[in-house]
Amino acid sequence: MALAELFSRAAGTILGFFNMFSGGALSRLTIFALGIMPYISSSIIIQLMTMVSPTLARLKKEGEQGQKKITQYTRYGTVLLSGIQGSGIAVALEAMTSPGGTPIVPTPGWSFRMMTVLTLTAGTCFLMWLGEQITERGIGNGISLIIFSGIVAGTPAAIFQSMDLMGTGELSVLVVLFLMVLMIFVVGAIVFTEGGQRRIPIQYAKRMVGKKMYGGQSTHLPLKVNTSGVIPPIFASSLIMFPASIGQFTTHPMMQTVSGWLTPGNLVYSLIFTGLIFFFCYFYTAVIFNPVDVAENFKKYGGYVPGIRPGAKTAEYIDHILSRITFYGAIYLSLVCILPDYLIKYFNIPFYFGGTSLLIVVGVSLDTMQQIESHLVMRNYEGFVKKGRLKGRRG
């Protein structure tokens, strides 16, 4: 009850934001209280290390076997980060009391700390394993789907809470209507932008193989406005939440100051969050899309961009276009993710739903639907939509 009272007053703060990503598990201190964030933080660290570590860079180029090793290191990092975060939460909980003065932990000690660390780490490891199984044997990205389910799980409670506040007059009907219209508009903007592409025309030269003529086809290279998808907001949120949550659980004045800076709606938080989104947009796009490899493949099979020399010049041209549209994609992500922080601050909305969470829900839904659509079409089914096609569907 004491912990629930603490989190009920933390709505709209970094604690409420962290609790949203765990599907409300943190406020109840369940086995899955840490959620999947330690795994995401570990993935960020390993991916950054591949840029500076020759050993990891070599493993990345070794194909499937190298990727298995990198995945193994990511798992080890997840266990380590879960242990560190679990220890911090256990120690902090012992020193905390609810707003009414009730101790959060009635019997503190090393047994409580060890049990807390063990339980929270085991919960994160299970979610990590479950996410990998979904990715390998199911449809969609398992980790993204787990985050998606955590966000959606808190939606009914947020709706009922808003209805209760409307009934008591604490929340204006006009504010709720404005919020609903705004969310519909944001959802439409997300769907529109996620499907946005810049198509680079590709022409294949004709060539004679034996007595048959091959090539001469015209096609295009689609470059998405948001190539990195929902990864930048997730990575940025996980990085910014770690020091903010530690500061929230400690009584040191400096850490309390840092925690205040990293509270959603604060200018410092907005600047850091936007900067991280821009960084991860460019970083993740560079990881998953290499213009040099694409240009070499076109050159190998006789393809070229009209008016551009094959090879290095084509790679420079693709990289230039990709950098420009990624910039606009990063602006779009930043606006969508920062907007709800100020709605909470100035309109006193009692829950954190929108921005990053809405982007993840819509983005993961679109991605999963496209994958299901592809599976259905491959098996000669009509797919979800009989009239019209989902973006990304071919054939």
Secondary structure, 3 states (H helix, E strand, C coil): CHHHHHHHCCCCCHHHHHHHHCCCHHHHCCCCCCCCHHHHHHHHHHHHHHHHCHHHHHHHCCCHHHHHHHHHHHHHHHHHHHHHHHHHHHHHHHHCECCCCCECCCCCCHHHHHHHHHHHHHHHHHHHHHHHHHHHHCCCCHHHHHHHHHHHHCHHHHHHHHHHHHHHCCCCHHHHHHHHHHHHHHHHHHHHHHCCEEEEEEEECCEEECCEEECCCEEEEEEECCCCCCHHHHHHHHHHHHHHHHHHCCCCHHHHHHHHHCCCCCHHHHHHHHHHHHHHHHHHHHHHCCHHHHHHHHHHCCEECCCCCCCHHHHHHHHHHHHHHHHHHHHHHHHHHHHHHHHHHHHCCCCCCCCHHHHHHHHHHHHHHHHHHHHHHHCCCCCCCCCCCCCCCCC
